[in-house]
Amino acid sequence: MKTLTVSALLCGVLALTSAADGQTPCPGGWNKIIDRCFLFVPRTMSWASAEKNCQSLGANLASVHTAEEYHGIKKMISDRTHRHPEAWLGGSDSEEEGMWFWSDGSPFGFSYWCRGEPNNRLKQHCLQMNHGDDKCWDDDKCHRDLPSVCAKLPA
């Protein structure tokens, strides 16, 4: 009984300490990068299915707003997989060619396109990361099955 009481007390202290710091933790399995929670989803699926999957988790496919954030996402994926697989982010220009937007509705102000991208070769309208030697962004066909990255604000 003492062990249970001590454990409960310790959990309470940790929760209060976290709240006092103003730090809201990310859910289990999610990674805090700057001020949002990110999750690498290794299961491959189309861009639309990946977005729907993220929404089922209370998130969207990840938008990226700074180089620091992008490098944090790349590190999160490489720590998990020990490599740099291409993966879906939440960018798309499917509504109007060349007009890129994030599926979470945030402004598309930062980009990390590979040289010569986006090129819309063969009607490519969805944004993948970790492309090529530079691990930069590329537009690709939305029906291609790739892993993905979800993002949401801490609860």
C-alpha positions as CSV (number, residue, x, y, z in Angstrom):
1,M,0.0,0.0,0.0
2,K,2.9,2.4,0.8
3,T,4.4,1.8,-2.7
4,L,1.1,2.7,-4.3
5,T,0.7,5.9,-2.2
6,V,4.3,7.0,-3.0
7,S,3.8,6.3,-6.7
8,A,0.6,8.3,-6.8
9,L,2.2,11.1,-4.9
10,L,5.2,11.2,-7.3
11,C,2.9,11.2,-10.3
12,G,1.0,14.1,-8.8
13,V,4.2,16.1,-8.1
14,L,5.4,15.5,-11.7
15,A,2.1,16.6,-13.1
16,L,2.1,19.8,-11.0
17,T,5.8,20.5,-11.9
18,S,5.0,20.2,-15.6
19,A,1.9,22.4,-15.3
20,A,3.9,25.0,-13.2
21,D,6.6,25.1,-16.0
22,G,3.8,26.0,-18.5
23,Q,4.8,22.9,-20.4
24,T,1.8,20.8,-21.6
25,P,3.1,17.4,-22.5
26,C,2.5,15.7,-25.8
27,P,0.6,12.4,-25.8
28,G,2.6,9.2,-25.5
29,G,4.6,8.5,-28.7
30,W,4.4,12.1,-29.9
31,N,7.4,14.4,-29.9
32,K,7.4,18.0,-28.9
33,I,9.3,20.2,-31.4
34,I,9.2,23.9,-30.6
35,D,5.6,24.4,-29.6
36,R,3.7,21.5,-31.3
37,C,3.5,17.7,-31.0
38,F,4.5,15.6,-33.9
39,L,4.0,11.9,-34.7
40,F,5.8,9.8,-37.4
41,V,3.3,7.3,-38.8
42,P,5.3,4.5,-40.5
43,R,2.3,2.8,-42.1
44,T,2.3,3.8,-45.8
45,M,-0.8,5.3,-47.3
46,S,-2.0,7.9,-49.8
47,W,-1.8,11.6,-48.9
48,A,-5.6,11.8,-48.4
49,S,-5.7,8.6,-46.3
50,A,-2.7,10.0,-44.2
51,E,-4.6,13.3,-43.6
52,K,-7.7,11.4,-42.6
53,N,-5.6,9.2,-40.2
54,C,-4.0,12.3,-38.6
55,Q,-7.5,13.8,-38.2
56,S,-8.6,10.7,-36.4
57,L,-5.8,11.5,-33.9
58,G,-7.0,15.1,-33.5
59,A,-4.2,16.4,-35.8
60,N,-3.5,17.2,-39.4
61,L,-0.6,16.2,-41.7
62,A,2.2,18.4,-40.5
63,S,2.7,21.9,-41.6
64,V,6.3,23.2,-41.3
65,H,7.0,26.9,-40.4
66,T,10.8,27.1,-39.8
67,A,14.0,25.3,-40.7
68,E,14.4,24.4,-37.0
69,E,11.1,22.7,-37.0
70,Y,11.9,20.8,-40.3
71,H,15.2,19.6,-38.9
72,G,13.5,18.5,-35.7
73,I,11.0,16.4,-37.8
74,K,13.8,14.8,-39.8
75,K,15.6,13.9,-36.6
76,M,12.4,12.5,-35.1
77,I,12.0,10.2,-38.1
78,S,15.7,9.1,-38.3
79,D,15.7,8.4,-34.5
80,R,12.7,6.1,-35.0
81,T,13.7,4.5,-38.3
82,H,17.5,4.9,-38.4
83,R,17.1,6.2,-42.0
84,H,15.4,9.0,-43.9
85,P,12.3,7.7,-45.6
86,E,10.3,10.0,-47.8
87,A,7.1,10.9,-45.9
88,W,4.0,13.0,-46.5
89,L,3.6,16.5,-45.0
90,G,0.4,18.5,-45.1
91,G,1.2,20.6,-48.2
92,S,-0.8,20.5,-51.3
93,D,-1.6,22.5,-54.4
94,S,-4.4,20.2,-55.6
95,E,-7.0,23.0,-55.6
96,E,-4.9,25.3,-57.8
97,E,-1.6,24.6,-59.5
98,G,1.2,26.5,-57.8
99,M,-0.9,27.7,-54.9
100,W,0.5,25.6,-52.0
101,F,-1.4,25.4,-48.7
102,W,-1.2,23.4,-45.5
103,S,-4.0,21.1,-44.6
104,D,-4.2,22.6,-41.1
105,G,-5.0,26.0,-42.6
106,S,-1.9,27.7,-41.4
107,P,0.0,30.1,-43.8
108,F,2.5,28.5,-46.2
109,G,5.4,30.9,-45.4
110,F,8.4,28.6,-45.1
111,S,9.5,26.1,-47.7
112,Y,12.4,23.7,-48.2
113,W,12.0,22.7,-51.8
114,C,14.6,20.6,-53.6
115,R,16.3,22.4,-56.6
116,G,13.8,22.4,-59.5
117,E,10.8,21.6,-57.3
118,P,7.9,21.8,-57.2
119,N,7.7,20.9,-60.9
120,N,4.2,19.3,-61.2
121,R,5.7,16.6,-63.4
122,L,2.8,14.3,-64.3
123,K,0.3,16.2,-62.1
124,Q,2.1,16.1,-58.7
125,H,0.1,17.9,-56.1
126,C,1.2,16.7,-52.6
127,L,4.3,17.5,-50.6
128,Q,6.7,14.8,-49.5
129,M,9.8,15.4,-47.3
130,N,13.2,13.7,-47.2
131,H,13.6,13.6,-51.0
132,G,16.9,13.0,-52.6
133,D,20.4,13.5,-51.2
134,D,19.5,16.9,-49.6
135,K,16.4,15.4,-47.8
136,C,14.4,18.3,-49.1
137,W,10.8,18.7,-50.3
138,D,9.3,17.4,-53.6
139,D,5.9,17.4,-55.0
140,D,4.6,13.9,-55.8
141,K,1.5,12.1,-56.9
142,C,-1.0,12.1,-54.0
143,H,-2.0,8.5,-54.5
144,R,1.5,7.2,-53.8
145,D,1.7,5.2,-50.5
146,L,4.2,6.8,-48.1
147,P,4.7,7.1,-44.3
148,S,3.5,10.4,-42.9
149,V,4.0,13.0,-40.2
150,C,1.0,14.3,-38.1
151,A,1.1,17.5,-36.0
152,K,-1.1,19.1,-33.3
153,L,-1.0,21.5,-30.5
154,P,-0.3,20.1,-27.0
155,A,-3.5,19.3,-25.1
